[in-house]
Amino acid sequence: MQDSGVEPPPLLAESDLELIDALQISPRASWVEVGAAVGADPVTAARRWQRLTSTGEAWTTVALGPRQMHALSMAFLEIDCAAGAAAEVAATLARERHLITVQHVAAGHDLFVIAVAPSMAALADHVLTALPRVPGVAKVRTHVATRVFEASCRWRLRVLPPRTAHALARRPGVPESTREMDEIDRRLFTALLPDGRAPYAELARAVGTSERTVQRRLTRLVATGDLDFRCDLARSHAGWHSAALLWLRMPDALLEETGRALLGWPETRTCAALAGPRNMLLTVGLHGVADLHPLVVRLEERFPHVSVADRQIVLRQSKLYGRLLDPYGRCAEVVPVDPWSLPRAA
């Protein structure tokens, strides 16, 4: 690798991994709850987390919940770039608020991008008119998601004992209302993007309402599946040094069963059904590139109806759910996700 001037740090300590795992299970848990889970007092747990976030090694954020993932339009884009332009194109696209993930891949194309839009018309307008005009973009292939089983909110390190994890797990209650998100809800989503653990007082100031209203709205939004929370980290610092995309084919009648089963695999990051002959995308984390082949064998043995149409190793991740990453996966900057930023085309 060309010297980037960024020195890779050693692997995180086991105590840090336990702390991150606890927040992956319950990103807004109190420090009392987190401390109890990791065997530390609340002040120590909070101080360790502040150190991890200040170095960009870990972070929390808000995420789109399953109801919003169903209501919005999502597509996975394969982008060819002009010779030598891939890095510049990735940097440009990473600034777009509706493009939630940007990756360099070892494939017949240069970039893999996840796009979210308020409607199919808005998504089509972007893909057909705006994206091809970006300097350096040569060709775009679009794969529309018809069902998103998972978008990395459930992936976790799994270092805490099962009993501890179960005690910490989030259990959303019955929503008091199932109405659609309004403008205040969307402002609340935006306010939570830089820090998914932002206190209610800070959020109330950001959206111009009371702390009690913020708390009540957040509880409802999580219960309805409009919002979720995620905790992530510079994954190579936890021994997950690689990632891959698997494009799968299977009978449509088995998509639901297969997608749900894959949610239980520790490697699964994103799993979605697609409208095309390659009708499922599975993105996975790997400890190393050599782990790809055993995983494919396990996949085909566990699901005889599945064939792997293509597989692609991720070379570098430029953007992960609104975080711009340095070459070693640390958060360098926040570009807030805003799936409603594209105008609703007529």
N, C-alpha and C positions, 0 to 999 in steps of 0.2 A: 504493500500500500504506500502511496505517496505520502510523505510526511506532511501532516496537516497542521503541525504546531500544537496539537492538543494531546497531552500525555494521558494515556488510559490509566485510571486508578485501579488498585487491586479489587478483588471481589469484596462485596459488602460483608460485614460481620454477621454472624448468625443472629445476634440480637436485633440488628437492623432488619434482617429478612423477616423475623417474627413480627416486628412492628409493622412493616409494610403489608405482610399477609393479613394481620388483624384489620388494617384499614381497607384492604381489598374486600374483606368479608363485610365490613360495615364502615364505609368511608366517613360517615358523620357521627360515629360513636363517640361518647364522651371520653375524656382522657382517663377518668376513673375506670370506665369499662375497658378501654384499651390497655391501661396499666395492669389491670387484673389479669387480662389475657396473656400478657407477655412477662408477668412477674416483675413489674417495675412500679414505682410510685407515679402518680399522674404527672407531677412536675418533670420528672426524669423522662417519661415517655414523650411529653410535649417538647422538651428541649431537644431530644434526639430527632424528633420529626422536623423541627425547625432547621436543624443542621442538614438533614437530607434534602429538604426543599430548597434551602439556600444554595446548595451546590448543584441543583438540578437533577439529583439522582433519583428523586421520587416526587410525586405530586398527586393531588386529587382534583377532580373536576366533575362537573355535571355532564350528563349524557342524555341522549334521546331514549326514552323508554319504549317498550314494545308497541304501545298504542300509536305513538308518534311515528315510529318506524313503519307502521302499517299505513298511516295516513299520508305520509310524505312519499316522494318518489326517489328511489335510490338506484344508482347505476355504478358499475365497475368499468373503468375505462382503461384500455390498452393504448398507449400513445407512442407513436414513432416520432423521433426527433431528427432534425437535420444533423449531419455529421458534426460532432463536437459540441452540439447545443444542449445535450441532455441536462447537464448541471444547471445551466441558465434557465431552461424551461422549468425544471423542478423548483427552482428558487422563486420564479414568477408565480407558478400555480400554487405554491405553498402559502402565498399571501391571500389567496381567494378564500373567503369565509365559508362558502358552501362546499368547498373541496376539503373533506375532513382528514384524508390520509393521502400522502404522496410518497411513493417508493421507487427506487431504482431496482430493476429486476434483470436477472440473467435469462433472457428470452429472445424471441424474434422481434420484440419491441423494446423500447427503452424504459418506459414508466408505467406504473400501475397506480391508478388514482381512484378514490371513492368519492362520488359526488352525491349530494342530497339537495333536493329542490322541493318547493311547495306543491308542485303539480307536474304531471307528465309533460304538459305543454311548456312549462318553464324549463324543465330539464332538456327537452328537445331543442328549444330555442338556443340554449347555451351550447349544447353539443354540436348543433348544426351551423350556428353562425358565429358565436363568440369565441369558442375554443379554437377553431381552425385559424383564427386571425392572430393568435398569440405567436409572436416571432419565434421561429424554431420548431413549431409544431408542424409535422409533415402529414400525419395521418392519425385518425382516432377511430378505434373500434369500441362500440358500446354494448355492454351486457346489462340488461335491465333486470333488477331483482324483483321477483314476484312474491317472495316470502323471506324475511330475515329471521333466522333462528337465533342468531347471536352476533353481537358486534363488539366483542372483547370485554364486556362488563363483568362477565363471570370468571374470566381467566384469573387465576391466582397462583401464588407460589406454592401453596399447600405444605408449608413447613410447620404450622401449628397442629397439635393433636386434634383428631376429629371431635372429641368431646368439647374442647375449647372453642373450636370453630362453630360447632352447633349452638353453643351458648351465646355466641356473639352475632350469629346470623340475623339478618334483617327479616322482619315479618310484617309486611305492610297490612294495615287493617282494611276494613271496608270503607270505600270513599263516601264522604258525606254528599258528594255531588259528582256526576259524570259529565258535566258540561265540558265543552271544548276549551282549549287554552285561549286566553284573551291577551291583550297587549301587556297588562301587568305581569301575567305569567311569563311572557316572552322576555320582558325586562329582567325578571327574576332569574330566568335561565341564563341570560347574558351576564348578570352580576355574579353568578356562581362559577362561570367558566374559569376565571383565573385561579380560584381557590374553592374547591367543593366543600371545604370545611369553614367557609366564611361565617362568622357569627350572625345571629338574627339581627342585632342592632346595626351592623354594617350593611346587611342586605336591605333593611328597612329604609336606611338613608338612600341607598342606591335606587330603589324603586319608588320612593316617596310615599310610604305607607307605614303602618305601625308594626312593631315586632310581632305582636300577636297575629296580625293578618298574614305576615310572611310565614310564620310557623304553621298556621292553618292551611295556607295555600300549598306550602311544600308537602305537608302531610297528604293533602288531597292529590297533588300531582304525582306523587310516588305511588299512591294507592291505585290511581287510575291507569298507571303505566305510561303517563306522559313524560315523566322524568325518571332518570336513574342516576346513580353516582358511580364513579370508577376511581380507582387508585392505581397508578401505573408507576413504572420505574425505568431506569436505564437497564434494560433487560440483560445485556451482556454482563453487567456487574453482579448478576445473580446466577450466572452460568448458562443463560439462554443466549448463545452466541449467534444464532442464525434463525431464519424463518423461511417459510416456503408457501407458495400458492399451489393448490391442487384443483384442477378443473376436472370435474367428474361427470360421467354419464350413468344414468340409471332409468328404469321405468318410472314414469311420472307418478304412478300409484304408490310408489315406495319412497317418494321424496320426504314426506312428513315423518314417517317412521325412522328413516335414516338420519335426517337432520336432528331429530330429538335425541337419538342414540349418540350422535357425535358430540352433543353438548357435554356428555360425561367424560370425554377424553381430556386428559390434562394438557395436551398439546393444542387443543382447539382454541383459536382466537376469534375468527369470524366464520360463520356458516350461513349460506343463503342459497335459496332456490333461484334459478335464472330462467328467463324466457329464451331458450335456444337449445341446440343439440347438446351442448355442454350445459347440463341443466342444474348443476350445483357447483358452487365455489366454496372451498374449504381453505382457510389460511391457518397455518400451524406454526407454533414455536418449536425450535429445535435446539438441543444443547450444542450440536455441531452439524455440519452438512452431511456427515456420514450417517446421521440418524434418519435421513430422508428415506432411504431404501427399506430399512426395517419397518418404518411406519407405513409405507405403501403396501408392503407384504401383509402387515397386520390388517390394514384397511380392506384389502381384497379377500383375505381369509374370513374376516368378520362379516363382510357384506358381499357375498358372492355375486349379487346382482349389480355391483358397482364396477365400472371400468374407469381407470385413470386416463383421461384423454390428453392431459398435459400436466407438467409440473415445472415450477419456476422458483429458483432460489432468489430471495431478496438480498440484493447487494448492499443497499443502504436505505435507511428510512429517513426521509427529509422532514416529514410531518406526520404526527400521530395524534389524531383526534384533537386538533387545534394547537398542538405543541410543535414548535420548530425544534428539531433535534440537532445536536452537534454530531460529528462523525462517530462518537462513541455512545450515542443514544441518550445523552443527557439533555434535559430541557434547557434550551437557550433563550426561548421567547414564546410568548403566548399570542396566537392569532385566533381570537374567539370564533368558535363555530357558530354560524348563523344560517340554518337551512332556509330561512325565510328571506334571505338577502336578495335572491333572484326575483325579479318582478314576475307576477303571475301573468303569463302570456294569455292572450284572449283565446 
